């Protein structure tokens, strides 16, 4: 599909954000929760609005541009998107990227889930159709922009990866001391990450207003 690049920045798997989701083993937690990153996203160049307001997700099947707010915490649709993002205009699935570790796990467990895949997908599609047939809140309020939640989620992912998954892969022992020490460390890291993202977003808006 062709997009107006004077109006949008086209973000694909080659962008740093997408690559981070694909290659960072810690992001498998989000994958398992059904949090998905579409293969193509459009970001409006008008930075006077927040990033989430400027994010649009195109459906490659019908061409509909969906607001990034459609899959958000405020609509309780950010997770459980295991098969992709559901387009409520044509009823088809918007393809998404996946974490490399997810691909490995899917390959190893293929003999188990293969037999139930079609049935699970059919049930999931019915749930998506019912979910997106209801009115959604597609307006953004900065008061709802709880950066600390995003920070804690990031900290949790990194905690699981660094204190549990990584030691298991490396064949190291998981100790109670390591688990306890990791809690305050990754909580602080999470808060710093969340606040940094909020600061960057506000700075972009400020620069645009000044210009």
N, C-alpha and C positions, 0 to 999 in steps of 0.2 A: 504493500500500500504506500501511496505517496502522501506526505504530510507537508504542511506549510512550515518550512524551517525558519521563516522570518518571524513566525508567531510562537513556534514550539522548539524546544530542544528535544531531540529524539534520544531516548536512553534505551540501550539494548544490553545484551549480556556483556558487551565489551566495556561498559562503564565501571568505574571503581566500586560503586555501590553493589552492582550485580555480581561482580567478580568476588567481592567479599562474601556475599551470600553463598556463592557456589563453592569456594575453596576453603572457607573458614570452618573447620570441623565443629566448632561450638554452635554454629547456626543450625545444626541438625535438630536441636531442641525445638526451634521454630518450625522446622519442616515437619516434625512429628506431631506438632500441634495443629498443623494444617494452615500455617501462616505462609502465604505464597507471594512471590515476586513475579509479575507478568514478564514475559519475554520482551515486550515493548511497552514503554511508558512515554508519555508526552508531558513535558514540563513547560508551562507558559513562560515566556521571557519577561513578562511583567512581574517584576519582583516586589511590587508594592503589596502583594498578598502573601500569605504564608505559603510554605512549600506544599502542604497538603491541599490547599485551595487551588494551587496551580497545576496539580497533578491530574492527568487524564489517562485513562486506560482504554485503548482502542480494541474493539472486537474484530479479529481478522476475518470473521465469517460474514458479518452484516455491516461492518464499518461504523457501528455506534461508538461514540466516545462516552465513556463512563467516568464520572467524577471519582477521584481517589477516595473521597469520603464515603463512597458506597460500601467499601470494605474497611470498616473502622470500628473502634471500641464502642463509640456512641450508638452504633447500630447493631452491636453484638454480632458482627459478621467478619471480624478480622481473622478468626481461626476456623477450623473445621473445613477448610477449602482443600481437602486432600487430593481431589482430582483436577484442580485448577480453579479459575474464577468463572462463576456462572454468569452468562449474559442473559438477562431477563428480557431482552428484546427478541432474540432469535432462539433462545433455549439451548444454545451450544456452549462449549467450554473454551474460555480464553486460555491458551497454553502458557505455562509458567516455567521458570527455571527451577532447578532443584539442587540441593547440596550434594556434593560428590559422595559423602558418606552415606547419604540416603540411597543413592544409586547402588552402592555396594551392598547395603542391607537389603534392598529390594531384590537384588540378584541372588543373595544367599538364601533368602526366604521365599523365593519364587515358587518352589514346589508346594508351599503351604497356602499362599494367598491366591495363586493362579485359579484354583477351582471356585473361589468365591468372588473373584474380581467383578464379573458382570452383574451379579446379584447386588453386590455392595454399591456399585456405581449407579445402578438403576434406583436403588433406595435413596442414595445421596442426591440424585437429580430431582427426585420428588420432594425431598426436604428443601432443596434450594429453590425450587419453583414456589413452594409455599412461603418460604422466608422472604423472597424478593417480590412477592405479590402484595406485601404489606407496604404502607408508606414508610419511606426512609428519611432520616434527617440528613440532608446534604448541605447544611449550613455550618460554618465554622465559628466557634466562639473561643477566644483566647483564654477565657476563664476555665474552659474544659481542657486546655492544653496542659495536661499534668505531666510535665517533663520528668518528674521524679518517678513516675510509673514506668516510663520508657527506660529510664536509667536503671531502675531496679531489675527490669526484665533483662537488659543487657548484662548487668552484673551477675544475674542468676545463670544465664547461659555460659558466661565465662567461668563462673564458679564450678558448674557441672563439668565443663570441659577440662579445666586445669587441675581440679582436685579429684575428679573421679575417672573421666574417660581417658585422659592422657596417661595417668599412672597405669590404668589397665592395659592400654596399648603398649606401653613401655615395659610392662611386666614388673612394675614397682608395687610396693605395699601401700595400701590406703590406710592411713593411721587416723585415729580419733583426733590427735593433736593437729594434724594437717587439715582435717575437715573443719575444726573449730577456728583455727587461725584464718582459714580462707573466708569465713563468713564476714568479718569486719572489713577485710582487705577488699573483697570484691563488691561489698556494699558501697564502700567509699568510691571505688572506681566507677561503679554504676552511676552514683549521684553526679560525679564529675563529668561523665560522658553525657548524661541527660542534660545537665545545665549547659555544657559546651554546645550541644546541638541547639538548645533554645537560644543561647547567646548569638550563635552564628546566624540563625534564622532572623532574629530581631535586627542584627547588624545589617543584613542584606536589605531589609525593609527600610531602615534608616538611611542607608546610602542612596537608595532609589529616590526617597522623598527629598533628600538634599539636592540631588541632581535635577 
